[in-house]
Amino acid sequence: MAHPVDVHVGKRIRQRRWLTGMTQQQLAQKVGIKFQQIQKYETGANRVSASRLWDIADALEVPVSFFFEGIEATEEAQEVSAKVPADIMGDKEALDLVRSYYSIPENQRRRLFELARVLSDVA
């Protein structure tokens, strides 16, 4: 059984990889491993060593601490989880939506955000 920390780190690797639009193959090439190993890291099936995590962080242009963010559960996070799926950033559709959102020019993005906020208040 995978350790919860390994699963969390794997999800954060997948999240960042998707947000940057990188494939498992591309990340594996940058790190110097096979893409199957990236698959195993992302599912938490294999534990990522410290040196490999360092290389992955470098390839994905984030600090190593990025992979551990959000690991501690807070009361606020538990309240929000009742409304939002637990692994929303692990959902490819959600990540595609975020990537698309940030490709919109800033002034239009703000207007879209306000529209979404109004619509969610109505629901």
N, C-alpha and C positions, 0 to 999 in steps of 0.2 A: 504494500500500500504506500502511495506517495505521501511524503510529509507535506503538510499544508503550506509551509514556507516555500518548498520547491514548486508547488503548484502555483502559488502567488507569483513567484519570480518568473515562471514560465509564461503566465498570462501577461505579465508586464512586458516581457520580451515580444510576445505576439502583438500586443497592443501597439507598442512603439514601431515595430516592423510594418504593421498595416498602416499606421498613420503616416509613415514616410513613403509608403507605396513600394516597399522593398519586398521581393519574394524570398521564400526560404532559401532558394538556391543562391540568390545574390548575397544574402547575409552569410551563408555558409562559405561562399568564396572569399568574402572579405575577412572572415575569421580563420579560414584555412582548414575547414572541416567539411564533412559531407552533409547534404541537406537533411538526411534522415536523422542526424544528430540534433539539428535544430528542431525537427518535429518532436523528438523525445524531450528536449528541454522545454518546449512550449506546452507540452501536456503534463509536465512534472514527472514523467516516467523516469528520466535521468536527472540527477542532481548536477548543477552547474558548478564547476570548481571556481575558486576565486580568480585565478588567472584567466580562465575562459570568460568569466563574467566581465572582467576588465576589458578583454578584447571585444566582446559583444557591445559593451557600453560605448567603446570608442567607435565601432562601426556604425552604431545607431545615433551617435553624437549626443549622448546623455551622460550625466554622472552615474556612477555605480549605485548611488543612493536612490536613483529613480526606481530601480527594480524592487525596492523595499517600501516605497511610499504606499500608504493606505493599508498596511498589513495589520495594524491594530484596529480593532473594532471599537467604535465609540457609540454612546447612546444615540447621538444624532444620526450616525450612519445606520443604526438599526431602525430608527424611525423612518428614514428615507427609504430603506430597503423594502418597506411595506408597500411603497408606491412605485419603486423602480426595481427592475430585475437585478439580482445580486451581481451578475457579471456583465453589466451593460457594455463595458468597454471591451469585453471579449466577444461581443457580437459583431460579425463582419458588417452587417447592415448599418449598425450604429456608427462604426468607424468610418464607413463610406460616407455617411451623412455628415460627420464631423469634418472629414477631408473636403467634401464638397462645400460645406459652409464656409471654411476658411479660404476657399478659392474665389469667393464672391467679394467684390470690392467693399471696403470697410463701411462706406456710408449706406450701401444697400444691405450689408450684413446687419447693421444696427436696426434698420427698419424691419428686416425679417425676424430678428430676435424679438423685437417688441410685438410683432404680430403673433409669434409663437407664444409669448408670455400671455397675451390677451386670450388667445384660444385655449390655453391650458387653464386659465382662471375660469373660463366659461364651462369647461368640461366637468 
